[in-house]
């Protein structure tokens, strides 16, 4: 049953914006990329992934940054937290 759930999740990442259910309301791009890589079970081409995701207009960059020991990270949120059919990966 768990294997079936993972297969369905992998499949849905390819044609929906289901990731909005799996992340907090605000997140960094690295968190989004890590989510996709973990579910798909493979590393992603970072530049291509960023270009495609931002080009779809699914995310809105917030005016605040997450601060830490490293360079401040931009925070994002999903433009719509509703299910959508899209061409993802």
C-alpha positions in Angstrom: 0.0 0.0 0.0 2.8 2.4 0.9 4.6 1.6 -2.4 1.5 2.4 -4.3 1.2 5.7 -2.5 4.8 6.7 -3.4 4.2 5.7 -7.0 1.1 7.9 -7.2 2.9 10.8 -5.5 5.8 10.6 -8.0 3.3 10.5 -10.9 1.3 13.4 -9.6 4.4 15.6 -9.3 4.7 15.3 -13.1 1.4 16.9 -13.9 0.0 18.7 -10.8 1.1 21.2 -8.2 0.6 18.7 -5.4 3.8 19.9 -3.7 1.9 22.8 -2.1 0.4 20.2 0.3 3.8 19.0 1.4 5.5 22.3 2.3 4.8 25.0 4.9 3.1 28.2 3.7 6.6 29.8 3.2 9.6 27.9 2.1 13.0 28.4 0.4 13.6 27.2 -3.1 16.1 24.7 -1.8 13.4 23.1 0.3 11.1 22.8 -2.8 14.0 21.3 -4.8 14.8 18.9 -2.0 11.2 17.8 -1.8 11.1 17.0 -5.5 14.5 15.2 -5.4 13.5 13.1 -2.4 10.2 12.1 -3.9 11.5 11.4 -7.3 14.5 9.6 -5.9 17.1 11.3 -8.1 19.0 14.6 -8.1 17.7 17.4 -10.2 19.4 19.8 -12.5 19.2 22.9 -10.2 19.3 25.6 -12.9 16.8 23.8 -15.2 14.4 23.1 -12.2 14.5 26.7 -11.0 13.9 28.1 -14.5 10.9 25.8 -15.1 9.3 26.3 -11.8 9.6 30.0 -11.8 8.6 30.2 -15.4 5.2 28.6 -14.6 4.2 31.4 -12.3 3.4 28.9 -9.5 5.5 30.8 -6.8 5.6 34.3 -5.4 8.8 35.5 -3.9 8.2 37.2 -0.5 9.8 40.5 0.5 11.5 38.8 3.5 14.6 36.6 3.6 15.4 33.7 5.8 18.5 34.5 7.8 21.1 32.0 9.1 24.8 31.3 9.1 24.9 31.4 5.3 23.7 33.8 2.6 20.1 34.9 3.3 17.6 32.7 1.3 14.6 34.1 -0.5 11.3 32.9 0.9 8.5 31.8 -1.5 4.9 30.9 -1.2 2.6 29.2 -3.7 0.5 31.7 -5.7 -2.5 29.5 -5.3 -2.9 26.8 -2.7 -5.4 24.9 -4.8 -5.0 21.8 -7.0 -4.0 22.6 -10.5 -3.1 20.4 -13.5 0.2 21.6 -15.0 3.1 20.3 -17.0 5.9 20.0 -14.4 8.8 17.6 -15.1 
